[in-house]
Amino acid sequence: MKIATLRMGENTQAAVAAADGWVLLPFGDVAELLRSQSWREAAMTALSSGPTIGASDVVEFASALTTSSKVICCGLNYGDHITEMGRDLPEHPTLFAKYADTLTGPNSEIRVKGSQAVDWEAELAVIVGDYVSDADATTAAAAIAGYAVSNDVSMRDWQKRTLQWFQGKNFAASTPVGPWITTADEFDDDPTFTVEGWVNDERVQVGDTSTLVFPPAELISYISRFTPLTPGDIVLTGTPGGVGSGMSPPRFLSDGDVISTRIEELGILKNTVAIASA
């Protein structure tokens, strides 16, 4: 099942994919849908009786989730990326948080002001579907609602101003997530994805999630030991090697560059970057 958040004029609305288009759901976004009881049954019922936006109609996707209460990200989670950043394999996940207003749509323009070191980070997003607190890995895995494509666009000059990464990771509307969420029941219990990142027509990143130091269920379990996760929360699982700051010399995005993020089973993001001086 694919569930998404569509732009409907000034508002957004959750929808479920049908064979011939999209069926609208009575929720403002997918996070609100996941917070409802029996969300899966509600989506299935809508498929059999709800109005459909036809496959030929123009559909504009918002961020797959717009009202997540927590967006928690793992840095340094692929071995090759850890090496290119000159670090040792971590004993514990390196975590940081984003606000929900950093989220943006899969085809939205990413507007950055005040940074000249804008970097790309193609990532797998894991969406939480149940309340999780102090969970073991099995319980954490069962709480995964689905998966999406994301890019943790990072302003490296801001990120490196201090030892804390927060300020370089929280520019407004800088983190595309989508284009939809594919529910976990479409995959094996421990699926493997190939994550690809492109700048214009050049593939700069490719990684296999089987090489994650901390896979999704382990991440959710670890996070839940110090803060509860609730339906609609997002966990970004880290980026493979090939980021601009790891190149020699470092390479960053220019105004007008297009970053594409692809996970074959989940879809593609395509975002133009608009960079303005301070």
N, C-alpha and C positions, 0 to 999 in steps of 0.2 A: 504494500500500500504506500502511496505517495501522498503526503499532506503538505500544504503550502500556505503561505500568507500572501494574498493578492491585494494590490492597491485598487481601491474602489473610490475614485474621486479623492476627496480629502481624507478618507478613512481607509482602514484595512479590514480584511475579512479572511478567516480561515477557509480552506477548501480542500477537498479530497479529489484525487485524480480518478476520472472515469475513462472508459475506453474511448469515448468521443469528446473529451474535454475535461472540465472541472465542475464539481458540484459544490456550491457554497454551503458553509456551515454557520450556525448562529453564534459565532465566536469572533472576537476582534483579531485574534492571531492564533498561531498554533500553540503558543504557551498557555493561553487561556483555554484552548481546547484540552490540552493535556491535564490541566488542573481540574477539569470536570470529571465527574464519576462516569465510569464506563465509556471513556472517550472512543475506544475502538469500536464498540457497538454502535455509538452514535454516528460515527463515520460510515459504517457499513449500512446502517439504516438509511442514511441520506443518499447513499449510492443507488438505493432501490426506489427512492421516491422524490428526491429533491430536484430542484431546477439545475440545469446544466449549462455552463458556458461552453459553447461549441469549440471544437478543435480549431476551427478556422477563425475564431474571434481573437482579437488582440488581447493578450493577457500580460499585465505588468506585475512582476513579482516584487514584493517587499522582502526585507530580511525574513527568513523562514520563521524567526521568532523576534518579536519587538518588545515584549514585556517580561523577559526573563528576570528573575530576582537575583540570580548569580550567574556570572560568566567567569569561569575559572580556567586558567590557561597553564599548560605545562611547557616550560622551556627546556632546551637541552635534553631531548628525549630520543633522538636518533643518533646512533653511534657516529655516523659520518659528520653530522652537524656539530656534535660535541668536539670532534677532532678539529674541524675547521675553525672553531672558535677558541681553540687552544686550551681546552679544559679536560679534566679527568671524568670518567664515568661517575655519575652521582650515586650516592648511597640512598638518597631519598629524592622524591620529585622536587624540581625547582618550580614553584608555583607563583603566579601573580594573578591579579583580578582585573577585570574590566567592568565598566558600567554598561548598562543596557543601551545608553545613547551612543555607544561606539558602534553598534550594529548598523549595517546598511544592506541594501539589496544586491542581488547577484549581478545586476547590470547597471547599478548606480554609479555615477561619477563620484570619485573619492577626491574631495577638495581638501588640500593641506595648505595651511598658511604658517609660515615661520620656521619651516624645517627645510634644509637642503641635503638631508641624508635620509630620504624616504626609501625603505627597503621592503622587500616582499617576503612572505613566509606562508607557503602553501600548506594547508593542514586539514586533517580529518576532524570534524566536529562530532561529538557524541552528545545526544540529547537525552536528558533524564526524564523518565516517565512515571516514577513513583517516589514517594518520600523515602529517603535513605539516611540513616543515622547509625554510626558505629557498625557498619555492615562488613561482612566478610566478602571475599571476591565472588562467591556464588550468588549471594543476595544482590551484590552490586551489578553483576551481569544481568540478572533478571529485571533490574530496574531500568535498563537501557530501552528507551522508546524507539530510537532509531539513529540514523547517521546522516550527515550532510557534509557539504564542501565548505571550507572557510579559508580566509587568508588573514593572518595576523599582521597586517601592514604596520610597520614599526618605524618610528622617527628616531633614528639611531643617535643623532646629535643630542636630542632631548634625553633619550634613554641613558646615555653615557655621562650625563652631567653629574650624576651621583651613583652610588652603589645600588640604589633602588631603581627598578625598571619602570615603575608605575607611570611616570610622566611621558615616557616615550611610547606607551602602549594604549593611551586613553584619549587620543584625539577623537573628536566627535565624528560619527559616521565614517569611520575608517576601517571597519572590520566586516567585510561582506560574508554572509552566511546564507546558504541555499543551494540551488534554487528552490529545492523542496527538501523535506525529510523523507527518506525511505525507511520504513519501519523495520525493526530488528528481525521480525519474523520472516522477512524475505531472504535472510542469510543463515548460515550455520551459526552455532553458538559462539564461535571465535573466528569471525570473518577476517580475511586479509584483503587490504586494499592497496592499490598503487596510486600514490599521490604525485601529481605532476604540476609544476609551475612554469609559466611562460611569460616572457617579457616581449611584447610585440610578436614577432614570428620565431623567436628563439626559445627553445626549451632550456630552462636554467636549473630546474629541480626535478628530481624523480626519486621516490623512496617507497619502500615496501613496509607497511605497518607491522609486518611480522618481526621487524628488527627494532621495534620500540623497546626501550629499556623498561618503561612502565606502560603496559597495554591498558586499554580502556577500563576493564573491570577493576584492575588493580588501582588505577588512578581514582576511580569513584570510591572504592573502598577506603583508600588512604585519606581522601578529602573528607569523607563522612565521619572520620574519627575525630575531627576537630570542628566541623561545621556541618549541619544537616543540609542535604540537597533536596530540592522539591521539584515536582513536575514542571517542565519548561526550562529548567536550568541547563546551561551549556558547559561542556568541558572540551576545550581545545587541546589536542593531544601532542602538539609540538610539530616542528617542521624538519624535513630532511635537509641534507647538505645542498649547497648551491645558492645560499642567500648572498646578496650583494656585499654585505660587510665582511664576508668570509673570503672574498676574492682578493687577488693581489695584482694591481692595487684595488682597493675597495671600489665598488660600482653601485651607484644609486639611481633611482628613477628620475627621469626628466619630465617636465611638463608635457602632457599629451601622450605619454607612454600608456600602453594597454597591458594590464596584467591579467592573465587567464589562469585559472586554477581548475584542475580537472581530476576527478576520480571517476573512472569509467562507469562504474555501477551506480554512481550517485548524481552525476551531472557535471555542469561546468559553470564557473563564474567568469564574467568578462567585464572588467572595470577599467575605465579610463581614469588616469590620475591627473588632476589639475593642481599644479604647485604654484603658489604665490609667495612672494617675499614678504617678510614681516611688515 
